[in-house]
């Protein structure tokens, strides 16, 4: 049964102190779900075990292009000499298990060639709704079967005995009743539960209990919850992307409508409210306790789908909801439908007649890794004239048709991991566009300056840094992937002959909070020439000769600093007292030439996460009282025995988590 507590129990085991000690360096959690796709499961595991940092994005993108059997071989090779713990959550059938583990039907006790059994204490932990699956996976042991809670144990979860012992229903109802309610409100909820459960069966009754939490949602949270129904089952949702989608949809209202900079903050507040009501599950959090990834429980997703369909909020197309040739198009997609998410069979979806002229959002999820060709995308511009959101992330396309430029209401355009190399010049006509998310283009067309509503511009991995005018983008808040050469061409009047960092304090950068810049520069300019609201800064391949710390440490609002490969060519860095007053994340990627980092007493008082190369000796780390996580990167596979690493080992179990990355 869904919601009975299988995943919760597995998480308690996975995160138990003794389990962490037994599997300190090789653990992974993968969601399987009803529509089992081994390739996706392998990628989930590989990302957690192999690519634990973002320092080598190009290699990760190459791995993502591998076929299923190649990923299986890669995973086997990585696990072969390690003691590992891997959780496969929600395996539905014996066939799914066989596909995941590549088990021979003639030898079901053998783990096959993906998860090696080296006799070293490695473990696979499965959760499943079907006992036969557990016995099929390992017939030597009796599986742990979950039981419904007794009335007394239901009360232990601080809830009445009206939920048939289903933990998810109890927890969700607990979130509903946790607010300050009058006696009348309590009585109303109690009487409704009695009435519903008296009329309906167990599972339907539980769904009705969960529905009470939806009814209780304030008006501003209901569309955010319904929006979650667009995502596939057990899909791990990036909160960065989710916030941008909510903003584009118009779900997020700031205290003052003109205060656009606060919208992402407000979106995060909305998310946390839904989490506190137990309507969304947290998958991963950052070191500073912010939700990075989330998902929706199967039953909550089913509830969201039911409510969304009632309100013509959306329609999905997937394997479980095929486009039947015997069914009229009008019954498939109501003309009143405002949102669609496409999970599979994209060629057929593109070929049918579309009678949804008021469609606002179209999201593609390429779960089957199909190829979506250019001829299939023309219909988007022809049929959906008032589209606000178009997300093609992960769908392989050769080029984007110029007709996309006619979508003048478009606010969000997601093109990440599509294989696109060029964008049409017509995107300059998208005057309402707020978010452009694309990567690995040959070049970005120099028409971005026309999109004056642009706030979030992601364009990492450009091959050629041709001139790119952006100084007209006065609302820009995130700029990721621009090169130093492009910036100079944008702002040449302020760049010196020494190729120093040009002034960033121009009008278009007043709201800029995140900047990711790449390319050769000899030195940084002064602190006052940075955007005043900068909170995240990434420098890549800048080849700085002088220590950047004396300038960067004075940025008053900086929370995250990442120095990637060849960003600094010197051997020492020094952070003075009172430097980096707000910094929480400090990452030094592949700076193998830096042999010394000195942190004076009183510097970086709020630092929580520190990443560095194993050859770097760090002095003053013992004064960082808020440090939670330290990761030592050893890319040469050479054992490290520096005084710094010996010091860290002494604090490993008492002060913070210490990770060793041998990638």
Secondary structure, 3 states (H helix, E strand, C coil): CCCCCHHHHHHHHHCCHHHHHHCCCCEEEEECCCCCCHHHHHHHHHHHHCCCCCCCHHHHHHHHCCCHHHHHHHHHHHHCCCCCEEEEECCCCHHHHHHHHCCCCCCCCCCCCCCCCCCCCCEEEECCCCHHHHHHHCCCCCCCCCCCCCHHHHHHCCCCCCCCCCHHHHHHHHHHHCCCCCHHHHHHHHHHHHHHHHHCCHHHHHHHHHHHHHHHCCHHHHHHHHHHHHCCCCCCEEHHHHHHHHHHHCCCCCCCCCCHHHHHHHHHHHHHHHHHCCCCEEEEECCCCCEEEEECCHHHHHHHHHHHHHCCCCEEECHHHCCCCCCCHHHHCCCCCCEEEECCCHHHHHHCCCCCCCCCEEEECCCCCCECCHHHCHHHHHHCCCCCEEECCCCECCCCCHHHHHCCCCCEEECCCCCCCCCCHHHHHCCCCCEEECCCCCCCCCCHHHCCCCCEEECCCCCCCCCCCCCCCCCCCEEEEEEHHHHHHHCHHHCCCCCECCCCCCHHHCCCCEEEEECCCCECCCHHHCCCCCCEEEEECCCECCCCHHHHCCCCCCCEEEECCCCECCCEEEECCCCCCCCCEEEECCCCCCCEEEECCCCCCCCCEEEEECCCEEECHHHCCCCCEEEEECCCCCCCCCHHHHHHHHHCCCCCEEEEECC
